[in-house]
Amino acid sequence: MTPLSIHLFGLAAAVFITTGLVVAAVRWFHMCHPFDKNPGYYYPGRPFVMSIYLNALVLIPYAIHPESADAWLLARIYFFPVTLFHCIVLLFSYFGIIMHWKQWRLSLFLVGGPVAFFLLAALVLAVWPGEQFSQEGKAAGYILYSLGVITTLACVLAMQLVLREARRIDMDEYSNPDDFPVVSARRWMLLVVLNLVLCWTGALSNNRVVLAFVMLLLAASALTFLITVLHPNRNRPLENVTAEVEAVAQLGLAPDPEPASENEPEEPLYQRSLSLQKRLEILSAVATVVEEMEAYLEPHLTLQQVAERCGYNRSYVAGLIKSELGGFFTYVNRLRIAHVESYLHDHPTATVEEAADESGFVSRKAYYAAKAKMRG
């Protein structure tokens, strides 16, 4: 390698490290006001994001000595399995918290344990005096690609889980899809796919020039991600979130239990454990909260909120609404659509947009979309 190329490789690594530090600092210290009053809701996963981008510091040996075989092995491990593992952490920490998934921590440990071990081993080799690896042996290559395949499969699985929730979230949990950042989820999938392509390109090429370009593109990807998360991607009004937190604290309610998985559907749970009288009590409480107290007029009403106000387990409430009332989305939006029609009848000069706004829809488009789904 020429001295110029060595400096270029080191410069690319320095740019990536600097970008990581900037993203970590901004993500931790900057929160838009007044959303900083409830960062747990509006900025889920902040500590994980900061940790991920601070992890770029392990590349300092490569930035200083890019010609070193030991540092080159460290860079290859970082930009293949480690970067893909970072994508998994970002997806699971953000959307896992939103969706109340609890298994994601165990999944990260199982996938991340071997990745962290070999990254630390490579870091020790890179900072140890002298050259430990004059050439990369076959064993190192096997480890690199094995970890890459594992993290790639885990990353694809995480993407599928998030996209599946994005497709069904407005039908199962939320009365309006804005509470779950569906648009952001799909945009972030594009960034994850870009990272997958870049990481595999750098790994298969085994070339410092290619890796330098990969570093710069990944740095640009990190800045793009930072821009998308500066403003909260969740749209519930702040006062609703604050009031809900205070109400839960005053009532001494425990956090919502883990939602049932697909292998353990909610309906059999209440069929086994609830008597007919208890089911009727729960349905009566739901009707009182949603219909008599007109909770359906709240644009961002969630199944979680209904369960807490009724004072019953979310799984029981969800199962009964699904089997007896057609599902949470259907139930709430049926009431909203009827309210729109009633409002237009009582206010002949009102527009559809005004009626939709008064009936709990976030927009006229949301009203027409819900109406189309109800017809379907």
Disulfide bonds with the S-S distance in Angstrom:
none
